[in-house]
């Protein structure tokens, strides 16, 4: 595995990254596109640039250094369009989950930084590579990916303990690969429990999961779905084999049973073995490729777990920018906000499934990405909004809008709904103004402008 810079080890904490992203969301993003108070929730993702800056006030080779952290892209969103709404023209956003929006916004930032590099600006994150026409990332910086919630798909299939009354306790050890292994009893301190609990429900209630995600509900909907009412059916009364029963009833060191798994709405891709659908911890198969759920219409968008795994092998820059880069742009770390979480599930989903990938082009490889969880909650997470709304009337729903923000000087903000800029009418869909700045066609246009700013004699060989 390829190791990232040593900066990831000591120069920042998960809470620092989360706090920076939450502050940026609160101060730099307008109200437009954010959830309606007490009625809607959303998810947040971002890319943070971490840079080691030498203290020029001190001389010598061992000069003290300081670290700067800056959000360079951000995205919110929970929706994904169905297959029937996809367009060959590339002018619609197929996938508006926060993680995907943040990565597309990051690509806008990389385009801008390459413009600076081509103009020989010193403040670009890129420096000339060893080959003609190619650039590489400066060695004094790295990128950290933040998501307020575990990615949908494989990383979200984690164990749920008996009497679990809040959705934010991390689960460790290798339960994710073998549910019969004992789960760690490292639950949160009592004073931190029930912060995400529905205030109007009994203290003694248990977590209950529905067999699937309702149509039209955004990703992660199965998480934290706390309800008062009857206790889930007894495991021993279900139609499980002896082996499956032993797996489901694995005991944690604290004495709590692993009675179920958090469900992901992402569906197995055609050709995969598929989920068993049986009650309890045997419901899901782990390690499989999945597509995101849609409103009746099946989607073609891979789960965020699968996409993060792909970025960890192929980089975040995309195929177009790779023509101008000497090496891929990898994430050095992934930080997850406070939510249902399993370190083993994250590692399995993002890196473990890719260990057998081989025959990659020079410079590509499976990265040893650092994965951490923050203890800080996102203000507009489903869990937080549910706790605040108490007895408010109406149903809690995912926000339909998606926000894209990039650290670029020209039109950094983009708010979309149903894949188009918010407010676009059916009649106006064909207009140039009805294109998101992070749609495929607009990113391609940005790449064309980038090439036009570089004299042709300085183009890399791959473009000649």
N, C-alpha and C positions, 0 to 999 in steps of 0.2 A: 504493500500500500504506500501511496505517496504521502509524505508528511508535510503539513502546513507550517508556516512560520512559527517561531517560538513565541511570538507575540500573543498567541491564543492562550498560553498557559498562565500568564501572570499579569497581563496589562488591563484586564477588564473582568467584571463579574457579570453573571446572568442578570442580576437585578439592575445593574447599571445600564445594560443594553435595553432591558424592558422599560425602565423609567425614561430613558432618552426617547424611545419610540412613543410612549404614551404622552410625553410632554409635547413632542412634535405633532402628534395627532390632535392634541387639544389646542395648540396655539397656531399652527401653520395651515391646518385644513379648515375650510369654512364649514358652516352648518349644512350647506347644500350637499346632499348625498349621505349625510349622517342619519342614523336611525331616529325615528320619531320617539320622543321621550315616553317611557313607560309602556310602549306598545311594540317596539321593534328592537332587534339586536343585530349585530354584525360581527365580523371577524377582521382582524388587523394583521398585516404582515409588512415587513420592511427589510431593506438592506442597509447596513451601517458600515461606513468606512472607518477603519481603525488605523491610525497612522502614528508612527514613532517619529517624534520630532526632536532633533538634537538641540541642547541648550547652548546657544552660541556664546553665552556670557562666560562660559567656562572653557578653558583651553585644555589641550592634551587629548590623547587618544581615547581615554576613558571618561569622556564627558557625560554628565548626567543627562538623562533624556526625559521627555514627557510624552504622554499619549493623548492624541486628540481623537474624539469620536464624533462622527457626523452622519446623520441620516441622509442618504443620497437617493433613495426611492422608497415609496410607500404605496400600499394598496389596501382597500377594504372590499368586501364582497362575499356573497354566499351562493350565488346563482350560477347556472350553467344552461345554455340553450340546448334544445333537442336536435336530433339529427336532421329532421325535416326543415329546420330553420337555417342550417348551415349554407354558406354561399361560396362558390368557387372564386369569386372576385377578391376574397380576403378582406372585405370591408366591414365585417362584423366580428365582434369578440365572441368566440364560441364559449370560452371558459372565463368566468368572472369571479372565481374564488380568489380570496385575498392573496394567497401565495403566488398565484399565476399573475395577477395584476402587479404585484410588487416586482416580480422578475421582469415582466415586460417594461415596466417603468425603469428598471435598472438598465435595460438595453438602451432606452432613450438616453440615459445618463452616459453610457459608454460611447454612443454615437457622438454626443457633444464633446466628450473628452478626447476622442480621436480627431475631431475637428480642431481642437486646441493644439493637439500634437502635430497635426499636419501644418498648422500655422506657426509652428515652432514656439508656442507659448510655454513658458517655464512652469506655469501652474497646472499643467496637465498631469493626470495620473499615469500617463504613458511616456516611455522613453524609447528611442530607436533600438530595434533589435539587431541581431548580428547579420540578418539577411536584408537585402534591399527591399524597401517598401513595407517592411513589417515592424510592428511595435510590440513592446512587452510592458507588463505592469511594473511600476517602480517597486524596488525590493523593500521599501520601508513601510508598506501598507498592506492591508488585507481587508476582506469583507466578511461580515457576520450577518447571517440571515436570522430574522426574528419573526415568529408567528405567535399570536395570542392564544392559539389552540393547537393541539396535535393535528397533523395533516390527515385529511380523510383517507380512507383506504387502510392499508396494512398496519400503519403505525397507530391506528386508532383501535385496533383489536387488542384490548388489555383486560386483565382479570378484574372482576368485581367481587368484593368480599361480603360475607354475610354481615348484616347490620350496618352496612356502609350507608351513612346518612349525609354525606356531602361528597361532591364529585371532584375534589381537588387533592386527594392524597396520592402521592406517587407510589408505584409498585416497582420493586426492584427484584434482582436475581433473575434467573433464566426461565421465568414462568412462560414468557411469550413463545418460546420455542417448544416447551414441553409443559403444558398446563398441570401435569401431575407433580411437578416440582413445587416445593413449598414456597408460598409467597412471603415476601418480607413483611414483618409487622411494623415497619417504620412509618406509622401513620402520623398525622399532624398532631401537635399538642392540643389538649382539650380546648384551650382558649381560642384556637383557630378553627375549630370545627363548627359546622352549621352556618358559616358565614354566607354560604351560597344557598342555604336552604329556604324553601318557600316559607315565608313567615307565618302563613295561615294554616300550616299543616302540623300534625302531631309530632312531638319530639321523637317518639319511638317508631316513626314510620320507617319502612325499608324502601330501598331503591327498586323500581320496577321498570323493566324495559319492554317495549312493544316488539312484536315479531319483526317489524320493519319500519322504515321511515315513511310517513305520510307523503303522498304525492305533492310536489311543489315546495317541499321544505328543504332549506339549504343544507349544506354539509355539516356534519357533527351534530345533527339534530338529535341523535340517539343519546348523546352525552348529557348527563345531568337531568334526565327526564324524571324528576321526582314527583311522585303523586301519592296522595293519601288513599287509603282504600285497602282492599284485600291483599294479603301477603301472596307473593308468587306461588304457583303450584309447587308442591314438594317434589324434589328431584327424584326421590325413590319411587314416586308414583308415575314417573314418565317412562316411555318405552326406550330406555337406554340399555345397551349391553353391559355386562359386568365390567368390562374394561373401561367403557365410557363412563360408567358410574364412578369408578375409582378415580378417573381423571378429574371429573367434575368436583368431587368432594375432597380434593386435596386440602390438607390442613395447613394454615399459616402458623408460624411460630407463636403468634399471639393467641392461637386457639380459634381464630376466625376462619370459616370455611370459604373457599373459592366457589361461589355458587353460580356464577354467570360470567359473561364477558360483555364489555361495552360493545354495542353494535355499531357498525359503519353502514351507511346507506349505499356505499359504493358496491356495484355489482361485478361479479367475476366476468372477465372477458370471455367471449366464445372460445371454446377449446380447452379452457381450464377445467380442473376437476369439479369445481363448484363447492358451495357451502352445503353442509348437511341439513341445516335448518332445524336440527333437533333442539329441544329445550336445553337451557343451561349453557355451560362452557363449551359444549360440543357444537354450538350453533354455527360458528365460523371456521373455515380453514385459514391458516396463516400462511404468509409468504406468497400469495397469489397476486397476479395483476388484476386490476379492477378499473371499471369506468364509473363515472359519477352518476348519481341518480338524476332523473329529470321529471318534469311534470307530465307524466303519462308517456311522452315521447322519449324513447331511449336516446341517450347521449353517446357521443363518440370521444369524449374527453377523458383521458386517463386520470386516475385519482391523484391527489396532490402528493401522496406517499410515493407513487410511481414516478411522478415528474421530478421530485426532489432527488430520487435515486438516479434518474437519468442525468440531471444537472451535475451530480457528484461524479459522474464518469465523463461526460461530454462538455462540461462547463456551462456557464450561464449566458455566454455571449451570443449564441446562435450561429447558424451556418454562414450567414452573410459576413458578419464581422470577423469570422475566423480567417477570411481571405486576407485580412490586414493585421492579424495578430500572430506572433511567433509561438505563443502558448495559450491554451484556454484560460478563461477567467473562472477560477474555482472559488467556492465558498470555503472559508477556513473553519467556520463554526456555525451551528444552528442552535438558537435559543428558543425555548417554548415558554409561553406564559403559564400562569397557574391554571390548571385544568386536570382532568383525568390523564394520567401520564405513566408510562412504563419506559424506563431507560432501555431495557432489552428489546422492547417492541420497536422503539425508534432506531436502535442500532441495526436490528434485523431488516427493517423496512428501507433504511437509507443506504446502508453499506453491506450488510450481511448477504443480501440476495444477489449482490453483484460480484461476489468474490471469484466466480468462475468466468467472468467476462475476460476475453482474451483477444488477440489479434487486432489490437487497437492501433491507430496511427501514432507516430512518434509524438510525444508530448502529452498524450492522453493516458489516463489511468484512474483506477478507483481510489478516491481520496480518503485519508484517515481524518474525516471531519470530526471536530469536537462537538459533542451534543450535551447541552445543559438545560435545566429547567429553572425558571425564575419563580419566586413565590408571590409575585405581584399580579393582581387581577386587572384585566382590561375593563374600563368603565362601561363599555357597551357590549360586553360579552353576554351571552344568554343567561349565564349563571347570575351575573351582577344585576341585570335588569329584572330578572325574576324575583330576586330578593328585595329589590327596591319597590316593586309595583304592589306587593302585598295583595290587598283585596281589590285592586283596580279592575274594573269591568273589561270585558273584551279578551280576545285571544292574543298571546304573545307570538309574533311572527318574525321571520328573518327580513331584514331590510332588502328591498328590491334594487337599490342603487349600488353602484360600485364606484369607488374613488381611486383615481390614479394620480400620483404626484411624483415628479422627478426633479432633481437638483439641476435644472436647466434654466437659462434666462428667458427663453421664449415659450410662453404658455405652459407653465409647469403643471397646471392642474387640468384634470379631465374627469368628468363625472358622467357615467353611462348607466343605462338601464336597458335590459333586454338586448345587450350587445351593441347599442348605438348611443350617441350622446343623449343625455337626458333631455326630454322635450321634443325629440325628433318625431315627426308625424309620418304616417305611411307614404304620403305624397312626397315628402322630402328625403326619403331614404336614399335616393339615387344621387343626391347632391354631395359635393365634396365636403361641405360643412357637416354632413351626417356621418363622418368617419371619426372614430376614436383615434387619438394620436398614438395609441399603442396597438392599433389594428395591424395586421400583417402588411396590408398595402401601404399604410403610412410609414411603417418601419422600413419598408423597401424603398419608398421615396426618400426617406432620410439617408439611406445608404447610397442612393444615387447622387444626392447632393454632396455627400462626403467624398465620393470619388471625383466629382467635378471640381472639388476644391484642391485636388492633388494633381499635379502635372502628370501626364500619362507616362513620361519617361521614368517617373518614380514609382509607378505601380509595381506591385509584386508580380512574379512570374505567373502566378495562378490566374491573374486577370488579363494577361496579354493574349 
